[in-house]
Amino acid sequence: MLASRQLLGVARSRALGCASLGLRRMATLTDSPLDKKVRQNNLEENSFINYKKMSENLAIVRSRLNRPLTFAEKILYSHLDDPHGQDIERGVSYLKLRPDRVAMQDATAQMAILQFISSGIPSVRAPSSVHCDHLIEAQVGGAQDLDRAVSVNKEVYDFLSSACAKYNIGFWKPGSGIIHQTVLEWLAFPGGLLIGTDSHTPNAGGLSMAAIGVGGADAVDVMAGLPWELKAPKVIGVNLTGKLNGWTAPKDIILKVAGILTVKGGTGSIVEYFGSGLDSISCTGMATVCNMGAEIGATTSLFPFGDRQYDFLAATNRKHVGDFAREYAKELRADEGAEYDQLIEINLSELEPHINGPFTPDLATPISKFSEAVKANGWPEELKVALIGSCTNSSYEDMSRGASIARDALAHGLKAKSTFLVTPGSEQIRATIARDGQLQTFEEFGGVVLANACGPCIGQWDRRDVKKGEKNSIVSSYNRNFTGRNDANPATHAFVASPDLVVAMSIAGTLHFNPLTDKLKDKDGNEFLLAPPSGDSLPAKGYDPGQNTYQAPPPNRDAVSVQVSPSSDRLQLLSPFNAWDGKDALDCPILIKAQGKTTTDHISAAGAWLKYRGHLDNISNNCLIGAINSANGEANKVKNQTTGQWDAVPAVARDYKAKGIKWVVIGDWNYGEGSSREHAALEPRHLGGLAIITRSFARIHETNLKKQGMLPLTFSDPADYDRIQPDDRVDILCTELAPGKPVTMRVHPKDGSPYEVKLSHTFNEGQIEWFKNGSALNTMAKMAQN
């Protein structure tokens, strides 16, 4: 006992920077600066920051690893469920973690809460919140669009509101703002671990929080009080030197990094930023960088705690959190000498503004070369629509800088030539820029201010200025620009840039405009150069919180009933999936061999389908309708191998299921990249799918498939993808499934002799139980019975 106390004393001394190793300090627990009850936020009475426990966990891990730790490692290891016994190896071990919080947006929350209800647990066991931001369609303007959404989605909002009240979950009403901006402004804290059911959850990394996008089943685990499992990420270091200046914005950092790492280069890694260049970036600018880190496949992204984070906490009435973080500050940055698996160097003084796209967020082009690229590629030159805001770029600083450019144009008698749309990220931002004049400037400039919601960023845009199939270009300060993402028009060329460039280009109305070098003509025909943008990172008068849109759970929840109508076409209580029958799957048809990029948008489209996010059977009618069939180069047209007829993908899947036939999907590289939506895994499982076999998977989608009892398998030799034909039949030898061992797939070509292909996987013992029991949720229920 004495030896263990001495070890803890030494470790704690290291963690707190204390020189004394005496046992007297261990005997008096209250003299630690971390031994305080400090609330995570101003909304929840009983949610506290446990830096003391984090410090103790880190002390244990340090004594085991005996090496410097990155900041990312510190946060993860300080949240280990079993710091003594946990196997720890980057890129190899599966960490069991205890997150501090769960955040869910309204589209994904429906299925997550439906799954939680089926668990039978009376109250969430970790602080949780639901944010209504996805179901509000942009059409004519903020107030009218919000009113229409409240009416159209009343059934869903009533369900979420009642479920949150019943199960002790904070509820942010429609109009509150986009989940990630709301989390940053109200709930995030340095050193914490948050999981969120949206791929851009990493936004909170700007406030030094490890915020990780997950599927709803992962959220259910944490809400149910179970440890959450994550494969130990590798850590990519990005050393920022120099200083941002002129037209270069924080957005350009991640646009540059996306060009370096590509959409899959960050897979399995946390991206950690550090260096002297941090001094020129605001906290919300850092959040922008972390937010769009989802586009490179990163697990999350992080900035260390410093004065910028403290100032933001103070400005958002959380000075108590900032003061406590300063007590723990030594552990809110990387240790000196910490090693990274990959290192990237960026000199901010030399960084040029970038525009990324079209059709993929990693096609990075510096502004000086963009006009040339437009000509060389034949991209539509006219800028039809310019959009600023979204969860990525809707901070006070973003709006202030954008408004300064618009004001400069107005002073010269110019307005936006392109359609110009503005999305405030939160009610607090909307109210503050209304008070400080930026909103009025945008309206004078010709802009339409949309609701505090996701809107066009996720396809919630009733766009009417072009016909479907008509080639056109739009530029936004959003994060994602896959084909059809914003407006469901596959011919729309969507580009991503900083709000500064978006506003400037809207004045010229063309992709050929470079505000750094190109002059405009004022109302009198005189040439002028736009002044570089300027704006405060924080409002001088403080934030105006605007309308109170937060609903806290009631003190007495016993009388609350969750509202789900049995006849609803939008909400459907779940039935458990069937357990594995213990046999190999023989003679399975290939539902579709998907070629090229297959994102979660292709697998489970958003847009108009969002209204069915709470009804598994109805939304399954969009399963894989956007994937391109290698057999004919078309979407949503596959051959039914039992009838020989061509039909829609969901229709063929339903026919196979009705006949008791298990089927598989063959996919290409980075299958399932994009949104965290677990419906892309739930739907194929619901329609009778057994396995998704690809060259590689995006992290979240692979986990989602496992959670729902499916088999995400990868070709051990990626070249085998080319050997498989859409009309082949396959046997999957499920009985071979074991950690670290390949599974055999026996292929039966329509014409030719059978052959075998080896398939790799990342299943561990616990995840194999998910498959055997039919899903992770079934496994949870089974454990509760024992």
N, C-alpha and C positions, 0 to 999 in steps of 0.2 A: 504493500500500500504506500509506504514511504517513497519507494522508487518511482512509482507512477505519479505521485504528487509532485516530486521533484521534476520529472519530465514535463508535466503540464505547466509547472511554474516557469521552467526555462522557455518552453514554447510560447507561453502567454507573454513573457517578457519580450521575446522577439517580436511577436505580433503587435504589441503596443509600443514598441520602441523603448522599453523600460530597461535600465541597466541592472537593476537589482534582481537577484535570483533567489532571494530569501524566501523561506516558507511562511513568514509572518504575513506577507502580502496575499498568499493563497488562502490564509485562514480568515481574512476579512474581505468578503466578497464585495461589500458595498463601496469600497474605496476605488474601484475601477471606474474610469471615465465612461466606460461602455455599459456600466451597470445602471441603466436608466430605462424608464418606460416612456419612450418617445413614439408618438403616433405616426403611422405611415403617411397619414393625410388628415385633412380637416373634416372629413365626411364620416369616417368610421371610428366609433368610440373605442373599439376593442381590437384594432389591428395595429400591431406595434413592430418597430424595426428591431431586430434581434442581432445587433452587431456583436454582442457578447458571445452568443452561440456561434456565429460565423467565425469570430476570432478563435474560439476554442477548437472548432473543426479544422481551421487552417493550421493551428499549432500541431495537431495530430498528424496532418498530412505532411507538413514540413519535416517532422521528425522521421517520417517514413521515406520521403523522396530525397531529402537533403540536397536540394538544388533551388536556384532562383525560379520564381513562378511568374508567368505572364499575368496580366490583369484578368484576362478571360479565365485562366485556370483558377485564380483566386476566388472569383465569384462562384464558379461551378463547384470547386472542392469545398468551399465554405457552406455549401448547401447539400452536401452528401448525406444520405440517410444513414450510412454506416462508414464514417471516415476511418475507423480502425481496420475494417475488413475489406473495404472496397478495392477491387483490382483497378489500378490506374495506369493506363498506357494510351497516349494520344492516338487516335485513329483506330484503336483496337478494342478497348474495354467498353462495356456498357455501364454507364454510370446510373445509379439510382439516386434521384435527387428529390429535394423537398422545396418546390417553388414557393415564393412568398405570396403570389397572387395569380389569378386567372382573369383574363379579359376576353369577352366575346362580342362580335358584332352581330346585328340582328339576323342576317342571312344564315350564318353558321350556328348561331346560338339556338335556333329552333331545334335542329337535330341534336345538338349537344344536350340541351335540356330534356328533350324527349328520351335520350339515352339515360340521363341521370335519373329521370322519373322511374324508368324501368328498373333501376338498381334498388329501389325501395328505401333509400337513405333519406331521413327526414330533413336534413339541413346540410348545406355545403360545409366542408371542414377546412376550407381555405378561403380567404377573402376573394370575392368574385364580383364581376360587374358585366352588365350587358349594355351595349351602345347601339342605338337605332340610327344607322347612317346609310345602309345599303339599299333600302327599299324606296328611296325618294327619287323619283325620275325628274331630270332637268327638262323643262319644257318652255316656260315663259318667264320665270323669275322666282326668286326665293320664297316670298310669302304665299303666292298662289300654288306653287309646286308643293310646298309643305302641307298646305291645307288639303290638297288633292290626295297626297300620300297618306295623311292621317285618315281620310275617309276610305280610300281604296284598301288600305292595309289594316283597318280597324281590328279585324279578327286576329291577325298575327300580333299586333301590338297588345291587344287585350290578353292574349295567351302569355306573351313574354312578361308583361307587367304583373299578371297574377302569379305566374311561376316564380318570378323573382321575389315577390312578396312572400310566397309560400316557403321558399327554400333559402331565404336569408341572403339574397343577391341584390346588389345595388343596380338600379335601373336608370339609364340615361335616356330620356324621352326623345322622340323625333325632334330635330332642331337643335339638339345639344351640340352636335358637331361630329366630326369624323373620329372614330375610336382612338386612333393613334395620337392625334393632337389632344384629345381630351385626357388620355392617359398621361401624356407628357405634362400637361398643365395642372393636373389634379392628383394623380395617383402614383406616378413613378418616383423612385428614390434611389440614390447612388448605392451601388453594391448589391441591390436586390436582384432576385430572379423572378421573372414574369413569363408565363406562357399565355399566348393569345391565339384565338382561332382565326387568324388572318395572317397572310404571309408577310405583311409589312409591319408586324409587331415590333421588329428590331428598331423602329423609330425611337424608342425610349433609350437606346444606346447613347443618344446624345446627352442624356442625363446620367450616364455612367451606370445604367442598369442592363443586365443581360436579359433581353426581351426576345423570346423565341417563338416563331410561328409554328403552330401545331394543328392537327386535326381535332375535331370535336371529341373523339374517343380519348385522346390524351387529356383533354380538359376534364373529362368526366373522371378519369383516374384521380386527378389532383383534387377535384371537388369532393370526391368520395373519401379522401384521406389516404390514398395509396401513393407510394413513391412513384415519381415519373422517371421513365427510362430514356436515356439519350446516349448514343454512341459517342464516346469521348472525342470531341472535335480536335482536329489539328488547329494550329494558330498561325494565321498569316499576319505579319507585321507590316504596317505602312508608315514609314518615317516621313513626316511632313516637315519641310524646312521652308525658309523664306516667308513671304507675307502675301496674302490676297490683296489685290489692288485693282482699281479701275473697273472694268466690266467683268472681271472674273469673280465668280460667286462660289459658295460652298458646293452647289450642285455640280460644278465643273470637276470637282475632285472625284466624285463617284462616277461621273460620265467617263472620266479618264481611266479610273480603275476598272470599269466595266469593259472598256476597250482592251485593257491589258489581260484581264482574267477570263473574259467571255462569260456567257450565261451559265456555264457549268464549272468555271475555274475555281469557284469558292466552295463547291460542294464538299460537305464533311468538314468544313473549317469555320472558325470564327475569325473575322477580320478585326484587328486591333490597331487603332491609330495612335501615334505618339509623335513627339518631336517638338522643336521650337516653333514650328508653324502653327501650332494650336492657338497661340496667342491672338492670331488675327481672325479666328473663327468664333462666332457666337454659339451659345448652347443650342439654339434652334437650327443654326446652320449645321452643327454636328449631327442633329437629329435627321436632317435631310440626307446627309451622307449615309447614315446607318439605315434609314428607311429603304433607300434604293439598293442597299446591299443585297436585298432579296433577289434582285435581278441577276446576280452572279452566283446564285445558289448557296450563298453563305448561310450557316446556321444562325448567326447573328453578327452584328458589328458593334464595336465599343469605342468610346473615348474615355480617358481617365478623368477623374474628378479634379476640378480646379476652380479658379475664381469665376469663370463663366457659368459653370453649373450652380455655384453658390448664389451668384447674382440672380439667376433665373428662379431659383427656389425662393429667394427673398421677394422677388417681384410678384410671384404667384402665391404670396402669403404662406410660405412654408419655410420661413427662416429657421424655425426650430429643427427642421430636417437638415438644412444646410449646416447649422451649428453642430449637430450630432455627427454629420458626415465628416466634418473637420476633425473630430475626435478620432475618427477611424481612417483618416485620409491616407495613412501609410499603406493601407491595404486596398486603396482605391486607385492604384496604379501598379504597373509592372515592377517587379524587383529589378534592381540593377543587375545586369548580366543575364537577364532572362533571354532564352533562345526561342526563335521562331522557326517554323517549318519552311517558311518562304518569306522573303523580305523584299518590299517594293519601296523605292525612293521617289518622292515627288517634291520638286522645288516649286512652291506656290508662287514665287516671284516670276517664274517663267511659264506658269500654267496659262494656257490660252482657253477662252471660252469654247465650249464644245456643243455640238448638236448631234444627238445619236438617233439612228434609225435610217430608213423606215423599217417596219415589220419586226424589228428585234432591237432590244435596248443596248446591245453591245457593239453595234456598228457605229463607232465613235469617229467623228470628223471635227477637227478644229475649225473655228469659224473662218479662218483665213483661207481654208481650202474647200469650204462648203459649197460656195457658188459653182466652183469648178466641178464638184461631185454631182451637183444637181444637173448640170449640162451633160456630163459624161454618162450618167445613168438614165437620163430621160425622165426624171421625176417631174411631176406637175409643178410648174414654177410659181403660179399664183397661190398665195396663202389665203385659203378660204376662211379658216377659223383659227383664232389664237386663244388659248385657254390658260389661265393661271390659277393657282390654288392647289387643291387636293391635300391628302395627308402628308405629301412630300414637301410641298412648298406653299404653306399658307400661314406662316408665322407673321408676327407684327413687322419684323425686319423685311421679309419678302414683300409684304404689301406696301411698306414704306418706300422701299427702293423702286418697286414698280410704279407707284404713284408719282415719284419724283421724275421719272421718265415721261409719264403721261402729262404731268404739269409742264414740263419743258416743251413738249409738243404743243400743248394748248396755248402756251405763251407765244408760240410762233404761228398760231392760227390753224393748227392741224389736229385732227382726231384720228382714231383708228380707221384704217381703210378696210381691214378685215373685220369679220364678226369677232367681237371680243367678249369673252365670258370670264367671270370671276367667281371662284368658289372659296368663301371664307372657311377656314378649317374648323372653327368652333364658334359657339355663341359668344364666348369671351372675346375672340378676335373680331367677330362681326361688330359687337357693341363698341369695342375700343376704336376700331378704324372708322366707325360711324361718328363717334365723338371727336376724333382727331382730324377728320376731314379727308382721309384717303378714299373712303367709299364715295364721297361726293365727287372727288376728282375722277375716279373711274367712270362714274355715270356721265359726267360732263364729257369725258373722253369718248363716249359712245358705248360703254360697256354695259352688259347685263349682269347683275349680281344674282347668283344662284343661291339655293338653300345651303345651309351648313351641313353638307352631306357629300357622299362620294360622287354622285352624278356621272358625268361623262367619263370619268376615270375608269369606271367599272362597266361601262356600257349602258348606264341608266341615263340615256340621252335620246329624247325624241327629236332627232335631227331631221330637218325638212328642207335644207337649202340645196342638197344634191340628191340625185336619185341613186338607188342601190346599183352598184356596178359602174358608177361614174367615177373616173379617176379624179382625185383631188388631193390637196395637201393641207394638213393641219399641223400646228406646232403647239405643244403644251408643256407645262412645268410638271407633268405627272411623272409616273415611274415606269409605266408599262405600255408597250405599243405594239403588241402582237397583232396580226391580221384580224381586222374586224373588232378589235378589243373595245374601242371607244364608241363606235356608231353602228356596228354590225354590217358595215360596208367593206367587203374584202378589197375594194379598189382604193380605199382611203389610205394615203401615205402619211402615217403618223410619225412625227418627229418629237424628240424630247430635248428640252433645253432649260436653262435657268429662267425664272420669271422675268429677269432683266431683258434677256434676248427676245423672249416671247412678246413682251410689250413693245420693244423697239421694232421688231419685224412686222408687228401689226400695223404700225404707222405707214410703212412702205408698202405693205400688202404683197410682198414677194419674198421668195426664198433667197433671192440674190442679194438681199440687203445685209451689209456688215456694218453695224453701228460704230465700230472702232475706226473705220476708214471711209465709209461712204456718207456723202452729204445728202440732206434733204432740202427741198425748196419750201420756204415759208409761204404765207398767204399772199405776199407781194412778189414772189418769184425769186427771192434772195436765198442763196445757199447757206446752210448752216450745218454744223456737226452737233449731234445730240451730246449733252454733257453726260459724263459717266454717272451711274446711279448713286444715290446717297440715301441713307435712312438709318434710324436708330434701331439697335437690336432689341431694346426694351422700351416701352412707352414711358416718357418722362413723367406723365401724370399717373402712372400705374395702370393696371388693367381694369377695365370696366367689365364685371362678370356678366352683365346683361340679364336676361330672364333666367330665373331659377328653374332648371329643367331636370334636376336630379330627384329621383324617388328613392328614399331610404326604405329598407324593409321595416314593416311595422313591429312594435314591441311584442305584440301577441299575434302569432302566425297560425294558431290552431284553427281559427275560423275561416281562413282563406282557402278558397277552392280554385284549382287551376281550370281555366276555361278552354276546353277542347270539345268541339261539337262532333259527334259520331258521323254526321253527314257532310262534314267539311271536305272541300276539295283542295284545301291548303294546309291542313294539319291532320296528321295521322299518327296515332299511338303505335309504337313499334312492337313487332313480334320477334322473338329470338331466331337467329339463323340456325339451321340444322348443324349438328356436329359432324365431323368427318366420319365416314363409315369404316375407316380403318383399312381401306383397300386401295390398290393402284387404280388410277383413272385410265381406262382403255378406250381407244377409238374416238377420241375427242375431235370435233371439227374446230377449225380456226374461224372464229367469228369474223375477224378482220385482220389482215396484215397491214398495219399502218406504216406509211412511209413518211420520212421527214419529221419535222417538228410536230410533236403531239403534246400540247400543253393541257392543263386542266380546263382551259376554255374549250378545247377541242373535245375533251372527254365529257365534260358537263358544262354546257354553255350557261352564261349568266344572262344579263339583259332581261328579256321577257320571262325567262325561266326562274328568276329569283323568287317569284311569288309562290313557287312550289317547293321551296327549300324545306318546309316542314312536312311535306307529304312525299314519302319515299317512292311510292308506286307511281304517282303522277310525274314526278321529276325524272324518273327513270326513262321516260319517253324521249329524253334528250341524250341518252347514253351514247357517246362516241359518234354523234351525228356530224361533228366537225372534223373527224379524223379522215385523212386521205387514204383510200383503199389502193394498195399497190396493184391490185388486179385490173383496175380500170382508170386510175388517176382521179376518181371522183369521190365526193363526200356523201355519206349516208346512202350508199348503194352497194350492197353485198349480196353474194349468192347464198341462198339457203341450200346447204349441202344435202339435205334430206329430200328436197322437192325440186331442186334445180332452178327455182325461180329467184329473180332478183328482187330485193325488197329493202326497206329501211333497216338500219342496224338494230334498233330496239325491237322491231317486229320479228326479226330473225332470232334474236336472243330469246324473246318470249316464246317463240315456237319451239326452240330447242328445250327450254325449261319445261314447257308443257309435256314434251315427249320424254322427259327424264334424262336428257342428254347434257352432260357437262361440256363446256366449251372453253377455249383459251383465246387470248389475243397475242399477236406478235407485234412488237414495237421497236422503234429505232432508238437513237441516242437520247439521253436525258429525258426520257418519257415521264410525263407528269410535271414538267416544270411550270412555274407560274404560281397561281393562287394556292392557298392551303386547303381549299375546299374538299372536305372528306366525301362529299357526294360523288366525286370522281372515283372513289373506291366503293362506296355504298351501292351505287347503281349497278355496276357489273356483278357484284355479289348478290344483290337482290334478283337480278335477271338470270342467275344460275351459272355465273362464271366460276371457273376454278383457279386459273392462273393467268398472270400477265407476264409474258416472256419477252425481254428486251435486250438491247445492247447495254443500256444503263438507265438508272432511275434518278429522278430528283428526290432529295432526302425525304421531304414531308410526304410525298405521295407514296413512296415505298413503305413508310411507317403506317400510313393510313390503310393501305392494302392489308398489311399484316394484322392490324387491329380488327379488321372486318372478317378475318378468317380466310383471306385469299393468299395465293402463293405468288409473291413478286420474285421472279427468277431472271437471271441474266445469262446470256450465252457466255460460257467460259472462253470460247473463241468467238469474238464478235463477228467474224466472217461467216459464221453459221447462219446469221440472219439472212444472208443472200441465198443460202441453199433452200430455205423453207419457201414453199409455194402456197398461195392462199387456199388451194383446194386439197392440200395434204391433210391427212388425219394423224393424230399423235397420241402416244401413250405417255402419261406422266407417272413415273414410279414413285408415288408419294411415300411409300413405305421406306424409302431410302433417306427421307428427310432427317438430318442430324446436323448439329452444329459443326461448321467447318468442313463439311463433306458435300461434294456435288450430288445433284440429282440427275438421273438419267431420263432423257426424253427419247423415246423410240418413234421415229418418223416413218409414216407409211405414205409414200408418194402415190399420186393417182396413177402414174405410169412409172414403174421402176421398183427396185428392190428396197426393202426397209433398211434404215441405217440409224445409228444412235448418235445423239448429241449430248454433251455434258452441260449442265446448267448450274451456275453458281448461285449462292444466296447469302444473306447476312443474318439468318435466323439464329437466335440463341435458345437455350432450353426453355426459358419462360415464354418466348414468342412461339415456339413450336406448340406449347400448350394452347395458345390462342387458336392455332389452326386446328388442333385436335378437337377442341371444345366448340368450334364454330365461330368464335369471335373473342376478343378481349373482354367484352361485356359479359358473355356467357361464362368466361373464366372467373370474372369477379363475382358473379352470382353463385357459382359453384363453390368458391372459397368461403363466401358468406354463410353457406349452408353447412359447411364442415366445422 
